[in-house]
């Protein structure tokens, strides 16, 4: 039996990282909720992602510990850009090593989702996440919202909620209804091949490294500690090129398994002694190909009692390593606005005013290569070949470029360290 709107829970469409973070946040502030996830079984899918210190702060405030995150990844100590000639362009410490009050983590995306899901089950109960339930649309009423839900077996039902939070990803049905004239998915021509390979961590042992140019590069970082017996860690890597996109994406699937031989010729000869890129690519058990895609920003994430969150609101190129980070921050900012304005449309409007404009700007900044834009500037000035980077771009200019990105993405060190908690301990709606 459906509850009345007055007693109905908040409905969350999507059980990914954003949806689970939203559920844990609502539970923390005393707002009943239910997560509706389309897949019939949750599995730890995906490869490596990065959690910036602003997201780690929020996870700690949700009760997770460094040991929890150490179990699914590794604390990042360095972020570096290296030219095609193997020489450093830029490097900086990250997380605690940089002076943040919270670490940065490189983690396995699927393991993070499962960590959040287990916490939802423990704290909210096993019925808080309903699998095999896809939200396909909504209707609004004065006191609530009705979500149309299609079960895995094809049956449909209408569920009543006080609010609907759409964390249903790139292909969000809720976003499509909210913005029926939205442009199609945007592909700028970049193709990514992703995999994981056992290997010896380079540099600090916990370094994120971008190697190459703005349109032809490899990114790699460990997502596990090195095994004491073998010295090997799980190295997450992304190999990427940019091609002419005038014909659109012609491969059909948005992700598909491919053979290394299909693309390794783009990276032959990338052997620097301290890193053998072709050997790393060939060491992966399986490789998947993806187009690098996003969506044009929309003018609002909110329609009455319905709000977009995570990729449904702002799917972005992974160039800034802040997609999952922003989904977690979205959930926490939403919770803060529910505390300030009550569980209703006013809170959603405040959430929208706080995030939609600034994060839409980050989407466009990432489309322009995000922090990897520094590689593009070096290419423009010297073709990517240099003996002394200071003669190409002084340190002050490189540092200013990176500071601008971190400020836009919400993890500038001074402001983050000084910021009060997004949600005060013990606060209840």
URURUR-V297044 format. One record per residue. N is the residue number from 1. PSI is psi in radians with two decimals (999 if undefined). Layout:
N_PSI / N_PSI
//
This chain:
1_2.37 / 2_2.45 / 3_2.88 / 4_2.84 / 5_-0.58 / 6_-0.53 / 7_0.06 / 8_2.67 / 9_2.93 / 10_2.30 / 11_2.34 / 12_2.04 / 13_1.96 / 14_2.22 / 15_0.56 / 16_-2.78 / 17_-0.78 / 18_-0.77 / 19_-0.74 / 20_-0.69 / 21_-0.65 / 22_-0.75 / 23_-0.77 / 24_-0.64 / 25_-0.79 / 26_-0.71 / 27_-0.73 / 28_-0.63 / 29_0.14 / 30_0.45 / 31_2.01 / 32_2.49 / 33_2.83 / 34_2.34 / 35_2.25 / 36_1.91 / 37_2.32 / 38_-0.65 / 39_2.55 / 40_-0.28 / 41_2.23 / 42_2.31 / 43_2.67 / 44_1.29 / 45_2.76 / 46_-3.07 / 47_-2.49 / 48_2.54 / 49_2.93 / 50_2.45 / 51_2.00 / 52_2.85 / 53_-0.54 / 54_-0.54 / 55_-0.67 / 56_-0.69 / 57_-0.78 / 58_-0.66 / 59_-0.70 / 60_-0.69 / 61_-0.32 / 62_0.01 / 63_0.03 / 64_2.79 / 65_2.86 / 66_-0.63 / 67_-0.64 / 68_-0.79 / 69_-0.56 / 70_-0.47 / 71_-0.26 / 72_0.07 / 73_-2.64 / 74_2.48 / 75_2.18 / 76_2.39 / 77_-0.32 / 78_2.57 / 79_2.19 / 80_2.54 / 81_2.30 / 82_2.34 / 83_2.90 / 84_-0.41 / 85_0.06 / 86_0.08 / 87_2.54 / 88_2.37 / 89_-0.73 / 90_2.51 / 91_2.60 / 92_2.64 / 93_2.75 / 94_2.79 / 95_-2.42 / 96_-0.60 / 97_-0.40 / 98_-0.14 / 99_0.06 / 100_2.66 / 101_-0.20 / 102_2.59 / 103_2.91 / 104_2.55 / 105_2.49 / 106_2.11 / 107_2.91 / 108_2.15 / 109_-0.82 / 110_-0.64 / 111_-0.59 / 112_-0.78 / 113_-0.74 / 114_-0.62 / 115_-0.80 / 116_-0.71 / 117_-0.77 / 118_-0.67 / 119_-0.68 / 120_-0.79 / 121_-0.73 / 122_-0.68 / 123_-0.66 / 124_-0.31 / 125_2.74 / 126_-0.33 / 127_0.04 / 128_-0.41 / 129_2.08 / 130_1.94 / 131_2.77 / 132_0.46 / 133_1.88 / 134_2.19 / 135_2.13 / 136_-0.17 / 137_3.12 / 138_2.77 / 139_2.50 / 140_2.62 / 141_3.01 / 142_-0.64 / 143_0.05 / 144_-2.86 / 145_2.54 / 146_2.13 / 147_2.33 / 148_2.17 / 149_2.23 / 150_2.17 / 151_2.88 / 152_-0.49 / 153_0.08 / 154_-0.16 / 155_2.73 / 156_2.63 / 157_2.84 / 158_2.21 / 159_2.41 / 160_2.44 / 161_2.76 / 162_-0.69 / 163_2.83 / 164_2.10 / 165_2.01 / 166_1.78 / 167_0.76 / 168_0.39 / 169_-2.92 / 170_-0.75 / 171_0.63 / 172_2.11 / 173_-0.55 / 174_-0.79 / 175_-0.71 / 176_-0.64 / 177_-0.71 / 178_-0.62 / 179_1.28 / 180_-0.34 / 181_0.22 / 182_2.50 / 183_2.85 / 184_2.97 / 185_2.39 / 186_2.22 / 187_2.11 / 188_0.03 / 189_-0.13 / 190_2.35 / 191_2.29 / 192_2.43 / 193_2.28 / 194_2.50 / 195_3.09 / 196_2.51 / 197_2.36 / 198_2.29 / 199_2.92 / 200_2.17 / 201_2.52 / 202_2.94 / 203_-1.97 / 204_-0.21 / 205_-0.21 / 206_0.88 / 207_2.41 / 208_2.13 / 209_2.22 / 210_2.12 / 211_2.24 / 212_-2.32 / 213_-3.10 / 214_-0.47 / 215_0.06 / 216_1.71 / 217_2.96 / 218_2.39 / 219_2.38 / 220_2.59 / 221_2.60 / 222_2.56 / 223_0.30 / 224_2.73 / 225_2.76 / 226_2.41 / 227_2.23 / 228_-0.53 / 229_-0.67 / 230_-0.34 / 231_0.09 / 232_2.47 / 233_2.97 / 234_2.01 / 235_2.06 / 236_2.33 / 237_2.66 / 238_2.13 / 239_2.37 / 240_2.44 / 241_2.80 / 242_2.28 / 243_3.06 / 244_2.18 / 245_0.27 / 246_-0.43 / 247_-0.05 / 248_3.09 / 249_2.05 / 250_0.02 / 251_-0.16 / 252_-1.43 / 253_2.55 / 254_-0.38 / 255_2.45 / 256_2.62 / 257_2.38 / 258_2.88 / 259_2.54 / 260_-0.62 / 261_-0.28 / 262_-0.38 / 263_-0.13 / 264_-0.37 / 265_-0.38 / 266_-0.27 / 267_0.21 / 268_2.44 / 269_-0.08 / 270_1.20 / 271_2.08 / 272_0.18 / 273_-1.06 / 274_-0.22 / 275_2.14 / 276_1.68 / 277_-0.87 / 278_-0.69 / 279_-0.68 / 280_-0.78 / 281_-0.73 / 282_-0.32 / 283_-0.08 / 284_2.43 / 285_-0.61 / 286_2.66 / 287_2.43 / 288_2.51 / 289_2.34 / 290_2.50 / 291_2.51 / 292_1.96 / 293_2.77 / 294_-2.98 / 295_2.58 / 296_2.43 / 297_2.61 / 298_2.75 / 299_-0.37 / 300_2.61 / 301_0.10 / 302_2.45 / 303_1.73 / 304_-1.95 / 305_0.34 / 306_2.34 / 307_2.53 / 308_2.63 / 309_2.56 / 310_-2.52 / 311_-0.49 / 312_-0.54 / 313_-0.67 / 314_0.86 / 315_2.32 / 316_2.77 / 317_2.52 / 318_0.26 / 319_-0.46 / 320_0.00 / 321_0.74 / 322_0.36 / 323_-0.92 / 324_-0.66 / 325_-0.84 / 326_-0.59 / 327_-0.72 / 328_-0.76 / 329_-0.71 / 330_-0.86 / 331_-0.70 / 332_-0.72 / 333_-0.69 / 334_-0.80 / 335_-0.69 / 336_-0.66 / 337_-0.55 / 338_-0.65 / 339_-0.70 / 340_-0.56 / 341_-0.03 / 342_2.90 / 343_1.41 / 344_-3.00 / 345_-0.56 / 346_-0.67 / 347_-0.70 / 348_-0.67 / 349_-0.71 / 350_-0.69 / 351_-0.80 / 352_-0.78 / 353_-0.58 / 354_-0.66 / 355_-0.60 / 356_-0.90 / 357_-0.94 / 358_-0.71 / 359_-0.52 / 360_-0.63 / 361_-0.63 / 362_-0.69 / 363_-0.83 / 364_-0.60 / 365_-0.72 / 366_-0.59 / 367_-0.53 / 368_0.43 / 369_-0.03 / 370_-2.42 / 371_-0.34 / 372_-0.13 / 373_-0.42 / 374_-0.66 / 375_-0.66 / 376_-0.69 / 377_-0.70 / 378_-0.72 / 379_-0.76 / 380_-0.58 / 381_-0.55 / 382_0.17 / 383_0.24 / 384_0.05 / 385_2.17 / 386_2.73 / 387_-0.64 / 388_1.91 / 389_-0.45 / 390_-0.53 / 391_-0.30 / 392_-0.80 / 393_1.96 / 394_2.71 / 395_-0.67 / 396_-0.64 / 397_-0.71 / 398_-0.74 / 399_-0.66 / 400_-0.65 / 401_-0.84 / 402_-0.64 / 403_-0.67 / 404_-0.70 / 405_-0.79 / 406_-0.64 / 407_-0.76 / 408_-0.62 / 409_-0.06 / 410_0.28 / 411_0.64 / 412_2.31 / 413_-0.79 / 414_-0.81 / 415_-0.65 / 416_-0.79 / 417_-0.56 / 418_-0.22 / 419_2.46 / 420_2.76 / 421_2.47 / 422_-0.73 / 423_2.10 / 424_2.53 / 425_2.27 / 426_-0.02 / 427_2.41 / 428_2.47 / 429_999
//
